[in-house]
Amino acid sequence: MVLSEINIYPIKSLGGISLSSARIEERGLQFDRRWMLVDAQKQFMTQRKIHKMALIKASLHDSHLQVDMMGKSALHIPFLPQTDETATVTIWDDTCQGVIVSQEANEWFSDALQMPCKLVYMPDNSIREVDHRYAKNNEIVSFADAYPFLLIGQASLDDLNQRLPEAVPMNRFRPNLVVTTDIPFAEDRWKSIRVGDTIFHLAKPCARCVLTTIDQQTGNAGKEPLKTLSGYRTINNKVLFGQNLLWGRQGNQIQLGDKVEILAQ
């Protein structure tokens, strides 16, 4: 088995970026979900409700993040915020501190989404802990839904696509890591793995939502693949696909083609 995809989603719920290598940090892959859009109530904004967020694409450059949307000029976002203004923001049941990136960014996104919003960055001194029921070493996480990393085996998607009336791409599931597996859902049985020199522990399966039904190229939503998945991947009323990971604090760099070894299952 080898690592076949590395993906980050710098701004939560916007388009992802495929990488050939990535640095492992305590909160997840470098740059992954360190930015987030919040509404007027400082609540996190998501494709689940605002489908057109899928149409905003991000790209990494040497000194900044670039954001593009058809019909708008590109927005350049420095890796560090240009203001000292902080905000207490809410993501699911968690509250944490963010820094307002810039008025320019606020105006760009408010115009793009046709609603008032602000772009916030998670600074290093903002601490958001992983659910203590599943954490192993008091891990922390960025603005991701709950865990620092998400892994999916390629065979799991292949199996799903054989059941669907129309195949869906991996980007519907927004994984960080994709592994070349032969057996569908083999990852469900793993407890610890090594990717190259980096160790990960599997925390819990990922419960899927309506975001998987949104076409990441058009922003249009349908019923699949959630409808089909729910027929054979529902456990305790949750549709499961993929595994949430924690960093084993060994190794800090991964790259495409890295060998993947099962350490415990």
GULOLUM-570534 format. One line per 8 residues: for each residue x, y, z of N, C-alpha, C, O. Coordinates in steps of 0.05 Angstrom, whole numbers, padded with zeros to 5 digits. Last residue first. Example, Ala and Ser with C-alpha at 12.3 -4.5 7.8 and 13.67 -1.06 7.14 Angstrom:
REM residues 2
00257:-00045:00142:00273:-00021:00143:00258:00001:00157:00268:00023:00161; 00264:-00114:00156:00246:-00090:00156:00264:-00066:00156:00285:-00066:00169 $
This chain:
REM residues 265
-00079:-00074:00286:-00107:-00075:00277:-00123:-00094:00295:-00147:-00097:00291; -00019:-00038:00275:-00037:-00052:00294:-00065:-00052:00282:-00073:-00032:00270; 00009:-00021:00231:00024:-00028:00256:00007:-00043:00275:00018:-00060:00291; 00013:-00025:00163:-00006:-00029:00186:00010:-00037:00210:00023:-00058:00210; 00044:00023:00123:00046:-00002:00137:00025:-00002:00160:00021:00018:00173; 00055:00051:00062:00037:00052:00084:00037:00024:00097:00031:00004:00084; 00106:00089:00030:00095:00063:00037:00077:00066:00062:00084:00080:00080; 00094:00146:-00010:00103:00135:00015:00090:00108:00020:00066:00104:00016 $
00069:00168:-00054:00085:00144:-00058:00097:00132:-00033:00108:00111:-00034; 00074:00235:-00032:00061:00215:-00049:00080:00192:-00054:00104:00196:-00059; 00097:00244:00035:00097:00251:00007:00084:00228:-00009:00083:00205:00000; 00104:00277:00099:00094:00255:00083:00096:00264:00054:00096:00287:00048; 00135:00290:00162:00134:00296:00133:00123:00272:00118:00131:00249:00124; 00146:00276:00213:00132:00301:00209:00130:00310:00179:00126:00333:00173; 00153:00227:00264:00153:00234:00236:00137:00259:00232:00117:00264:00245; 00109:00220:00317:00134:00209:00305:00133:00213:00275:00114:00205:00262 $
00060:00231:00337:00082:00247:00346:00109:00234:00338:00130:00238:00352; 00016:00207:00314:00030:00192:00334:00055:00205:00345:00071:00193:00360; -00043:00243:00302:-00014:00241:00297:-00001:00226:00320:-00006:00232:00343; -00104:00211:00287:-00088:00227:00305:-00058:00223:00298:-00051:00201:00291; -00159:00208:00240:-00132:00200:00250:-00122:00221:00270:-00129:00244:00270; -00219:00179:00218:-00206:00202:00230:-00180:00192:00244:-00179:00172:00257; -00235:00145:00159:-00226:00143:00187:-00212:00168:00195:-00195:00179:00180; -00292:00129:00116:-00266:00141:00123:-00260:00139:00152:-00278:00133:00169 $
-00357:00132:00132:-00340:00129:00108:-00314:00144:00113:-00314:00169:00115; -00422:00119:00157:-00393:00120:00162:-00377:00115:00136:-00383:00097:00121; -00478:00148:00181:-00467:00137:00157:-00437:00141:00157:-00427:00164:00158; -00512:00131:00240:-00492:00147:00227:-00481:00133:00203:-00475:00109:00204; -00545:00097:00269:-00557:00120:00256:-00537:00139:00244:-00544:00162:00237; -00510:00055:00283:-00520:00073:00303:-00530:00099:00291:-00525:00121:00302; -00487:00055:00218:-00483:00042:00244:-00492:00063:00265:-00482:00085:00266; -00490:00045:00150:-00502:00059:00173:-00498:00042:00198:-00506:00019:00199 $
-00476:00027:00100:-00455:00036:00118:-00466:00052:00142:-00452:00069:00153; -00517:00013:00066:-00499:-00008:00075:-00476:00001:00093:-00460:-00015:00101; -00550:00057:00057:-00561:00030:00056:-00543:00008:00065:-00552:-00014:00071; -00520:00102:00057:-00536:00097:00081:-00548:00069:00081:-00555:00058:00102; -00499:00102:00006:-00481:00095:00029:-00498:00088:00053:-00491:00069:00068; -00543:00120:-00024:-00533:00092:-00027:-00516:00084:-00003:-00519:00062:00007; -00548:00172:-00003:-00571:00154:-00004:-00562:00125:-00005:-00571:00108:00010; -00499:00196:-00011:-00508:00191:00016:-00531:00171:00017:-00532:00154:00035 $
-00477:00213:-00059:-00476:00184:-00053:-00488:00177:-00026:-00488:00153:-00018; -00545:00231:-00078:-00523:00212:-00077:-00496:00227:-00071:-00493:00250:-00078; -00579:00272:-00083:-00584:00254:-00061:-00561:00234:-00057:-00557:00223:-00036; -00549:00336:-00096:-00568:00315:-00103:-00573:00297:-00079:-00570:00306:-00056; -00530:00403:-00112:-00533:00382:-00093:-00553:00361:-00103:-00572:00369:-00117; -00479:00443:-00144:-00506:00431:-00144:-00507:00407:-00125:-00487:00392:-00123; -00428:00461:-00150:-00443:00471:-00127:-00471:00460:-00125:-00486:00466:-00107; -00395:00444:-00191:-00418:00461:-00198:-00432:00473:-00174:-00446:00493:-00177 $
-00353:00417:-00167:-00347:00433:-00191:-00370:00453:-00197:-00365:00474:-00207; -00371:00387:-00126:-00351:00407:-00120:-00343:00424:-00144:-00329:00444:-00141; -00437:00372:-00112:-00417:00370:-00133:-00397:00393:-00129:-00404:00417:-00129; -00457:00347:-00051:-00453:00371:-00066:-00430:00368:-00087:-00408:00361:-00079; -00461:00304:-00018:-00480:00305:-00041:-00476:00329:-00058:-00490:00332:-00078; -00429:00312:00025:-00420:00292:00005:-00438:00292:-00020:-00430:00282:-00040; -00458:00344:00058:-00437:00357:00042:-00427:00338:00020:-00419:00347:-00001; -00493:00315:00089:-00502:00323:00063:-00480:00336:00046:-00484:00339:00022 $
-00444:00270:00121:-00468:00287:00120:-00474:00295:00092:-00464:00284:00073; -00414:00215:00158:-00417:00232:00135:-00444:00247:00135:-00463:00239:00148; -00367:00202:00208:-00395:00203:00201:-00400:00223:00180:-00392:00246:00182; -00309:00164:00207:-00320:00191:00201:-00349:00188:00193:-00356:00173:00175; -00287:00124:00263:-00297:00128:00236:-00309:00155:00232:-00318:00168:00251; -00230:00145:00304:-00258:00136:00301:-00266:00139:00272:-00254:00155:00257; -00172:00143:00305:-00188:00152:00328:-00217:00141:00326:-00226:00128:00345; -00112:00112:00290:-00140:00116:00281:-00158:00121:00305:-00158:00105:00324 $
-00050:00145:00290:-00069:00127:00304:-00097:00133:00295:-00104:00156:00291; 00010:00146:00251:-00017:00156:00257:-00033:00135:00273:-00029:00111:00268; 00077:00164:00240:00058:00145:00252:00032:00160:00258:00031:00183:00267; 00122:00170:00186:00103:00183:00204:00082:00163:00214:00070:00148:00198; 00155:00154:00146:00166:00153:00173:00146:00163:00194:00153:00165:00218; 00106:00127:00108:00134:00136:00106:00146:00132:00134:00147:00110:00144; 00060:00118:00155:00061:00129:00127:00089:00141:00123:00095:00162:00134; 00037:00068:00195:00060:00085:00189:00059:00093:00160:00057:00075:00142 $
-00020:00061:00239:-00007:00058:00213:00018:00075:00212:00021:00095:00227; -00067:00029:00282:-00044:00047:00279:-00030:00041:00252:-00029:00018:00244; -00114:00002:00271:-00112:00018:00296:-00089:00038:00294:-00091:00060:00304; -00160:-00020:00220:-00134:-00011:00229:-00135:00004:00255:-00155:00018:00261; -00210:-00031:00201:-00198:-00050:00220:-00171:-00041:00231:-00160:-00054:00249; -00223:00006:00164:-00240:00004:00188:-00227:-00013:00209:-00233:-00010:00233; -00192:-00001:00120:-00183:00019:00140:-00200:00018:00166:-00191:00027:00186; -00220:-00033:00087:-00199:-00045:00102:-00190:-00027:00125:-00182:-00036:00146 $
-00260:-00016:00053:-00263:-00010:00081:-00243:-00026:00099:-00248:-00031:00122; -00244:-00063:00003:-00261:-00041:00012:-00263:-00040:00042:-00268:-00060:00055; -00178:-00080:-00010:-00203:-00090:00002:-00219:-00065:00011:-00209:-00048:00026; -00134:-00054:-00029:-00146:-00074:-00046:-00174:-00082:-00036:-00191:-00091:-00052; -00114:00016:-00028:-00122:-00009:-00015:-00134:-00028:-00035:-00143:-00020:-00057; -00076:00069:-00027:-00083:00049:-00046:-00089:00022:-00032:-00070:00008:-00024; -00104:00124:00009:-00085:00102:00008:-00095:00081:-00012:-00119:00076:-00015; -00106:00193:00020:-00118:00170:00006:-00096:00149:00003:-00074:00155:-00005 $
-00116:00244:00067:-00098:00223:00058:-00115:00202:00044:-00136:00194:00054; -00157:00280:00075:-00130:00290:00074:-00111:00270:00061:-00093:00277:00046; -00220:00280:00038:-00199:00268:00055:-00173:00283:00054:-00168:00298:00035; -00273:00296:00018:-00254:00315:00029:-00233:00302:00048:-00229:00311:00070; -00313:00272:-00010:-00309:00263:00018:-00287:00279:00032:-00282:00275:00056; -00313:00289:-00061:-00339:00292:-00046:-00334:00287:-00016:-00350:00296:00000; -00264:00276:-00083:-00267:00302:-00070:-00294:00306:-00056:-00296:00326:-00041; -00268:00227:-00109:-00260:00227:-00081:-00264:00254:-00067:-00268:00255:-00043 $
-00328:00229:-00151:-00299:00231:-00145:-00293:00232:-00115:-00311:00236:-00099; -00378:00180:-00166:-00370:00206:-00154:-00340:00206:-00149:-00329:00185:-00144; -00417:00149:-00218:-00394:00150:-00200:-00389:00178:-00190:-00394:00198:-00204; -00485:00136:-00217:-00464:00152:-00229:-00441:00156:-00210:-00446:00164:-00187; -00511:00098:-00187:-00519:00101:-00214:-00499:00118:-00230:-00497:00114:-00255; -00466:00059:-00145:-00480:00084:-00152:-00489:00084:-00181:-00476:00072:-00198; -00436:00014:-00137:-00464:00013:-00128:-00480:00037:-00137:-00505:00037:-00136; -00386:00027:-00152:-00398:00005:-00166:-00428:00002:-00159:-00443:-00010:-00174 $
-00373:00066:-00116:-00380:00075:-00143:-00392:00052:-00159:-00407:00057:-00178; -00361:00036:-00070:-00384:00053:-00070:-00392:00060:-00099:-00416:00059:-00106; -00313:00012:-00088:-00335:-00004:-00080:-00361:00012:-00081:-00382:00003:-00092; -00281:00058:-00093:-00286:00041:-00116:-00311:00023:-00112:-00327:00020:-00129; -00278:00075:-00040:-00292:00092:-00060:-00299:00075:-00085:-00321:00078:-00096; -00249:00032:-00020:-00275:00039:-00008:-00291:00056:-00027:-00315:00051:-00031; -00201:00033:-00047:-00220:00011:-00052:-00247:00016:-00041:-00267:00006:-00051; -00174:00076:-00024:-00185:00078:-00051:-00205:00057:-00057:-00225:00062:-00071 $
-00190:00095:00042:-00178:00075:00025:-00190:00077:-00003:-00215:00079:-00005; -00180:00157:00074:-00198:00140:00060:-00182:00121:00043:-00163:00129:00030; -00171:00198:00132:-00160:00179:00113:-00182:00163:00100:-00202:00155:00114; -00162:00261:00160:-00182:00242:00151:-00169:00225:00129:-00157:00235:00110; -00138:00295:00219:-00133:00282:00193:-00156:00264:00186:-00169:00252:00204; -00155:00320:00267:-00134:00332:00251:-00130:00321:00223:-00121:00335:00205; -00227:00328:00278:-00201:00313:00280:-00180:00324:00261:-00187:00337:00241; -00272:00360:00270:-00267:00349:00297:-00239:00336:00300:-00229:00334:00322 $
-00274:00395:00224:-00298:00388:00240:-00291:00378:00268:-00303:00387:00287; -00220:00443:00227:-00233:00419:00217:-00256:00411:00235:-00258:00420:00257; -00192:00485:00248:-00221:00489:00244:-00234:00465:00230:-00257:00468:00221; -00148:00441:00284:-00153:00467:00271:-00183:00472:00270:-00198:00464:00288; -00136:00411:00348:-00144:00409:00320:-00149:00438:00310:-00154:00456:00326; -00096:00372:00394:-00111:00395:00387:-00117:00394:00357:-00104:00379:00342; -00092:00317:00442:-00088:00329:00415:-00105:00354:00411:-00127:00356:00423; -00081:00289:00489:-00091:00316:00490:-00086:00331:00464:-00078:00354:00464 $
-00068:00238:00469:-00047:00254:00482:-00056:00284:00482:-00039:00301:00476; -00115:00215:00449:-00095:00198:00462:-00075:00214:00478:-00066:00205:00499; -00186:00225:00442:-00158:00235:00442:-00140:00215:00456:-00149:00201:00474; -00237:00208:00450:-00222:00195:00429:-00193:00204:00428:-00177:00192:00414; -00259:00237:00491:-00266:00209:00489:-00249:00194:00469:-00246:00170:00471; -00245:00290:00481:-00229:00274:00501:-00235:00245:00500:-00219:00228:00509; -00240:00317:00418:-00258:00304:00437:-00243:00285:00455:-00229:00267:00446; -00185:00361:00414:-00199:00338:00403:-00217:00327:00425:-00209:00328:00449 $
-00188:00432:00429:-00180:00404:00435:-00197:00384:00421:-00221:00388:00416; -00159:00488:00410:-00184:00474:00407:-00177:00444:00409:-00163:00433:00392; -00127:00548:00425:-00127:00519:00430:-00156:00508:00427:-00174:00516:00441; -00086:00595:00398:-00114:00588:00401:-00116:00557:00403:-00107:00543:00385; -00035:00607:00387:-00042:00607:00415:-00072:00601:00419:-00082:00602:00442; -00030:00606:00332:-00018:00584:00347:-00027:00584:00376:-00027:00563:00389; -00094:00627:00304:-00066:00631:00311:-00056:00608:00328:-00072:00592:00339; -00136:00617:00252:-00130:00605:00278:-00101:00609:00285:-00084:00596:00273 $
-00171:00671:00222:-00147:00653:00222:-00144:00643:00250:-00147:00657:00269; -00231:00688:00187:-00214:00687:00211:-00192:00666:00207:-00195:00647:00192; -00270:00731:00149:-00250:00709:00148:-00233:00711:00172:-00221:00731:00178; -00340:00743:00154:-00312:00751:00160:-00295:00726:00158:-00303:00704:00163; -00400:00767:00121:-00383:00746:00133:-00355:00757:00138:-00348:00778:00126; -00464:00778:00095:-00442:00788:00112:-00426:00765:00124:-00437:00747:00135; -00473:00753:00028:-00482:00754:00056:-00459:00764:00073:-00436:00759:00066; -00455:00736:-00022:-00479:00753:-00020:-00491:00752:00008:-00515:00750:00012 $
-00408:00712:-00032:-00429:00695:-00021:-00455:00710:-00017:-00476:00699:-00009; -00377:00754:-00053:-00378:00728:-00067:-00402:00711:-00058:-00414:00698:-00074; -00383:00794:-00014:-00393:00798:-00041:-00396:00772:-00056:-00416:00768:-00070; -00358:00770:00029:-00386:00779:00032:-00398:00784:00005:-00422:00777:00001; -00306:00762:00008:-00324:00739:00013:-00353:00747:00017:-00371:00732:00008; -00289:00816:00004:-00288:00798:-00019:-00307:00775:-00015:-00323:00768:-00033; -00295:00836:00056:-00311:00848:00034:-00312:00829:00010:-00332:00826:-00003; -00257:00805:00084:-00285:00805:00092:-00303:00815:00069:-00324:00804:00064 $
-00210:00820:00057:-00220:00792:00055:-00249:00791:00062:-00265:00777:00049; -00206:00874:00073:-00208:00867:00044:-00219:00838:00041:-00236:00834:00023; -00199:00870:00127:-00225:00881:00117:-00228:00874:00087:-00251:00869:00078; -00170:00808:00148:-00168:00834:00137:-00196:00844:00128:-00213:00827:00123; -00175:00767:00190:-00153:00768:00171:-00149:00796:00159:-00127:00807:00161; -00184:00763:00258:-00196:00773:00233:-00173:00778:00214:-00154:00792:00220; -00168:00705:00292:-00159:00732:00286:-00172:00740:00259:-00170:00725:00240; -00203:00667:00343:-00193:00671:00316:-00184:00700:00313:-00192:00717:00328 $
-00213:00622:00395:-00205:00648:00387:-00195:00647:00358:-00179:00630:00351; -00273:00581:00403:-00244:00586:00404:-00238:00613:00393:-00256:00626:00382; -00321:00533:00421:-00314:00561:00417:-00284:00564:00420:-00272:00551:00436; -00358:00477:00397:-00334:00488:00407:-00333:00519:00403:-00344:00529:00383; -00399:00451:00373:-00402:00457:00401:-00378:00470:00413:-00377:00475:00438; -00388:00481:00311:-00404:00460:00325:-00407:00468:00354:-00418:00489:00360; -00353:00535:00326:-00353:00514:00307:-00365:00489:00320:-00352:00477:00338; -00350:00604:00337:-00363:00579:00344:-00362:00560:00321:-00369:00567:00298 $
-00303:00653:00361:-00319:00640:00340:-00329:00613:00349:-00317:00600:00367; -00284:00714:00382:-00291:00687:00393:-00311:00675:00373:-00333:00685:00369; -00232:00750:00350:-00261:00744:00352:-00264:00716:00365:-00249:00698:00359; -00187:00806:00345:-00194:00778:00351:-00224:00775:00353:-00238:00794:00356; -00145:00845:00307:-00172:00842:00317:-00179:00812:00321:-00176:00796:00303; -00099:00858:00285:-00096:00847:00312:-00124:00842:00324:-00126:00835:00347; -00087:00842:00215:-00099:00857:00237:-00093:00844:00263:-00083:00821:00264; -00069:00808:00177:-00059:00836:00175:-00072:00854:00196:-00069:00878:00196 $
-00047:00740:00191:-00067:00761:00188:-00054:00789:00189:-00033:00793:00200; -00001:00704:00149:-00007:00714:00176:-00027:00738:00173:-00024:00754:00154; -00002:00693:00095:-00003:00670:00114:-00009:00679:00143:-00020:00664:00159; -00046:00736:00059:-00020:00730:00071:-00023:00708:00092:-00044:00705:00104; -00085:00725:00005:-00087:00724:00034:-00059:00717:00046:-00050:00695:00043; -00112:00754:-00051:-00088:00744:-00039:-00089:00747:-00009:-00094:00769:00002; -00164:00740:-00096:-00157:00751:-00070:-00132:00738:-00059:-00130:00713:-00059; -00178:00756:-00164:-00166:00738:-00144:-00161:00754:-00118:-00154:00778:-00119 $
-00241:00783:-00184:-00212:00784:-00183:-00202:00767:-00161:-00215:00763:-00140; -00296:00742:-00207:-00284:00760:-00188:-00253:00761:-00191:-00241:00741:-00200; -00314:00705:-00244:-00327:00731:-00244:-00315:00751:-00224:-00324:00774:-00223; -00302:00649:-00204:-00308:00659:-00230:-00323:00686:-00228:-00343:00689:-00213; -00254:00658:-00153:-00282:00651:-00160:-00289:00664:-00187:-00282:00687:-00192; -00198:00643:-00112:-00209:00651:-00138:-00239:00642:-00140:-00246:00621:-00129; -00145:00660:-00070:-00172:00650:-00072:-00184:00661:-00098:-00182:00685:-00104; -00081:00642:-00047:-00097:00656:-00067:-00124:00643:-00069:-00126:00619:-00069 $
-00038:00654:00007:-00059:00637:-00004:-00075:00653:-00024:-00082:00676:-00018; 00033:00670:00005:00005:00675:00010:-00013:00653:-00001:-00004:00635:-00016; 00084:00661:-00009:00080:00678:00014:00050:00683:00020:00044:00697:00039; 00083:00621:-00050:00105:00623:-00032:00098:00639:-00006:00106:00631:00016; 00015:00594:-00052:00038:00607:-00064:00059:00611:-00043:00054:00605:-00019; -00040:00551:-00064:-00018:00559:-00047:00004:00572:-00063:00011:00563:-00085; -00109:00565:-00076:-00083:00555:-00086:-00062:00566:-00068:-00064:00589:-00058; -00180:00551:-00077:-00156:00562:-00064:-00131:00550:-00077:-00132:00528:-00088 $
-00245:00571:-00101:-00222:00553:-00101:-00197:00567:-00089:-00195:00592:-00091; -00313:00568:-00094:-00289:00585:-00087:-00265:00567:-00084:-00265:00549:-00067; -00353:00533:-00100:-00343:00545:-00124:-00319:00564:-00119:-00307:00573:-00138; -00371:00517:-00051:-00355:00498:-00066:-00342:00510:-00090:-00322:00500:-00100; -00404:00557:-00035:-00377:00557:-00024:-00359:00538:-00039:-00335:00542:-00040; -00454:00546:-00054:-00436:00560:-00072:-00408:00564:-00060:-00390:00572:-00075; -00483:00523:-00012:-00471:00506:-00031:-00450:00520:-00049:-00431:00508:-00057; -00491:00530:00050:-00485:00550:00029:-00469:00535:00007:-00444:00535:00007 $
-00498:00486:00082:-00520:00505:00080:-00516:00524:00056:-00535:00533:00044; -00453:00457:00074:-00477:00442:00081:-00502:00460:00076:-00523:00451:00067; -00410:00491:00071:-00423:00483:00046:-00450:00469:00051:-00467:00468:00034; -00413:00538:00126:-00408:00512:00114:-00423:00507:00088:-00444:00518:00084; -00386:00579:00177:-00402:00577:00153:-00394:00551:00138:-00370:00544:00138; -00391:00587:00248:-00377:00578:00224:-00396:00574:00201:-00419:00567:00205; -00413:00649:00277:-00417:00620:00274:-00403:00611:00248:-00403:00626:00228; -00416:00703:00285:-00390:00689:00290:-00392:00659:00290:-00376:00645:00301 $
-00461:00726:00267:-00462:00716:00295:-00436:00702:00303:-00435:00690:00324; -00449:00735:00214:-00451:00758:00232:-00452:00750:00261:-00446:00767:00278; -00405:00678:00201:-00426:00696:00195:-00428:00719:00215:-00410:00722:00232; -00338:00661:00180:-00359:00662:00200:-00380:00682:00192:-00374:00702:00178; -00291:00618:00149:-00311:00640:00146:-00331:00638:00168:-00341:00616:00175; -00224:00604:00167:-00252:00596:00167:-00269:00621:00163:-00262:00642:00173; -00159:00573:00165:-00177:00595:00161:-00206:00586:00160:-00211:00562:00154; -00136:00525:00172:-00127:00546:00191:-00143:00571:00187:-00142:00589:00204 $
-00145:00478:00141:-00166:00490:00157:-00156:00509:00179:-00167:00510:00201; -00077:00466:00134:-00104:00454:00131:-00124:00466:00151:-00119:00465:00175; -00025:00485:00140:-00045:00502:00126:-00073:00491:00125:-00091:00505:00116; 00000:00421:00149:00006:00449:00148:-00014:00463:00130:-00019:00455:00108; -00047:00374:00177:-00028:00382:00156:-00024:00412:00156:-00043:00427:00161; -00056:00385:00248:-00062:00372:00223:-00041:00378:00202:-00019:00386:00210; -00038:00407:00295:-00066:00410:00289:-00075:00395:00264:-00099:00393:00258; 00017:00396:00294:00001:00386:00316:-00029:00386:00309:-00044:00369:00318 $
00035:00378:00226:00035:00395:00249:00016:00385:00270:00000:00366:00264; 00072:00353:00173:00053:00346:00194:00057:00366:00217:00079:00370:00226; 00076:00376:00107:00087:00376:00134:00065:00370:00154:00043:00381:00152; 00073:00341:00045:00061:00359:00065:00076:00355:00091:00086:00334:00097; 00071:00333:-00027:00083:00328:00000:00070:00347:00019:00059:00368:00011; 00038:00344:-00068:00056:00321:-00072:00070:00314:-00046:00080:00292:-00042; -00032:00361:-00060:-00003:00366:-00056:00013:00341:-00062:00002:00319:-00062; -00091:00394:-00078:-00076:00369:-00078:-00046:00376:-00077:-00037:00393:-00092 $
-00138:00432:-00042:-00113:00433:-00057:-00099:00406:-00055:-00095:00396:-00033; -00209:00447:-00043:-00185:00435:-00033:-00161:00439:-00052:-00164:00448:-00074; -00256:00501:-00032:-00243:00481:-00049:-00216:00472:-00037:-00203:00487:-00022; -00285:00508:00035:-00280:00517:00008:-00264:00495:-00007:-00260:00474:00003; -00289:00489:00086:-00312:00486:00069:-00309:00498:00041:-00328:00498:00025; -00237:00529:00112:-00258:00509:00117:-00281:00511:00098:-00292:00533:00094; -00182:00539:00074:-00205:00553:00085:-00228:00533:00088:-00237:00521:00068; -00148:00494:00060:-00139:00516:00077:-00161:00532:00090:-00160:00538:00114 $
-00148:00434:00056:-00170:00452:00052:-00165:00476:00069:-00177:00479:00091; -00106:00385:00024:-00111:00404:00046:-00134:00422:00037:-00139:00426:00013; -00086:00319:00009:-00103:00342:00004:-00105:00359:00028:-00107:00349:00051; -00053:00270:-00025:-00051:00287:-00002:-00067:00312:-00008:-00062:00325:-00028; -00057:00202:-00049:-00066:00230:-00050:-00060:00244:-00023:-00062:00232:-00002; -00031:00154:-00040:-00036:00162:-00068:-00047:00191:-00070:-00047:00202:-00092; 00014:00116:-00005:-00001:00141:-00003:-00005:00152:-00032:00014:00158:-00046; 00008:00045:-00015:00023:00070:-00015:00003:00093:-00012:-00021:00090:-00016 $
00017:-00024:00000:00000:00000:00000:00017:00025:00000:00039:00026:00013 $
